[in-house]
Each structure stands twice: as structure tokens, then as C-alpha cells.
Amino acid sequence: AANSTRTAIVSALLIAALADNLADALSIHVFQESEHRDKEEAFTGTMTNFGTRLLLCISFALLVVLVPLVYAAKVAIVWGMLLLAALTYLVARERKVKPMLEVIKHLLVASAVIIVSMAIGRWIGAVLR
């Protein structure tokens, strides 16, 4: 990300917000229909999922626009971890399980994904030089 232009990063985030999100929302909708859920409930769930994920992606795009690029990746990681922790906490409370244990597990998995992604990115960068 440090070598990319702001426009390229925002474009990639918005493409993910639309294309990937549409595919995921459609697959969730098909699953809900296969479970014979009420059509209105399935549609509402699909649109809520799509809208929420779209807003989250836009929040990351705004970070790239508002924060200097040298800091954008670090700020985005912090923002993502905060969102993950907050949502995990809320879901864990709803499920009546220990919220802090769930938050720690999810943050550890997210950290592993970030580390592996960074390693793959460095490897690809080295191969393409």
C-alpha cells in the first residue's frame, strides 16, 4: 500500500465494497431461500448485510482519503481491529458467551491473517521486481 497511489487504493476498496460484497450478499440470499425462510426476511437480511458491509468498506476508503498514505495502513489496521473487537463483543453478549475470550480469539486470528497477508505481499513484490 505504501507504494500505491491513493486513487488505486480507494478504487480497490470500492471495487471490493461493490463486487465482492454483491457476490457474498447474493450467496447469503440464496442460502436463506434454500432454508425456506420468509422471502421478505431473506431480502431484508440480504440488504442489511450488503448495506452494512458497504458502509464498512467506505469507512476504510475514507481513511485512505483523509490520512496521509504513510500512515493509512496502520490506521486502517487499528480501525479494523476496533471494529472487529466491538462487533465480536456485541455478538458474544447476544450469544451469552464470554465476550473477552471471543474478542481475543478473533483479534488473534485477524493478526495472523494480517501477518500472512503482509508476507505474501512482500514475496509477490520480490518476485515481480
Steps between C-alpha positions, in 0.01 A plus 500: 500500500790737569601492132147532363319816410209619706271465197600137443443410865161672520398339168595155628306554822191617314522209255513265800213689659285443194607189307607268782224625724235441232624144449497432874157657548359294214642177641353580842164572336506170308586315821216668688256409224627140501416490870141597402509823697238764446584685174465842661723394792761361258494817292527724806790294634677514166461877466600562862812288453588676174440849641699437816796358314486782245515759779792321661693494172424868447635575848833346396497695172444820699800416717715476188366834377538682834819351646845549345589185303806425712266449798187371324576128527578521871191711569287259295632204700414674828155598366435145380608349831277742692202415279570127532532523878181704537291277273640182657420634846140580402443162336658313793275681747197416286608133492568510877861386473808661655551814290865560582601145407321536166658842437848364573447199269376718215779755540760222499357354179485846341862563602606173340315589179669842491847351557453231233356757255797729554742212445324399178504863384875526563560171319296613198686832500835320502397260222371779275809721533 
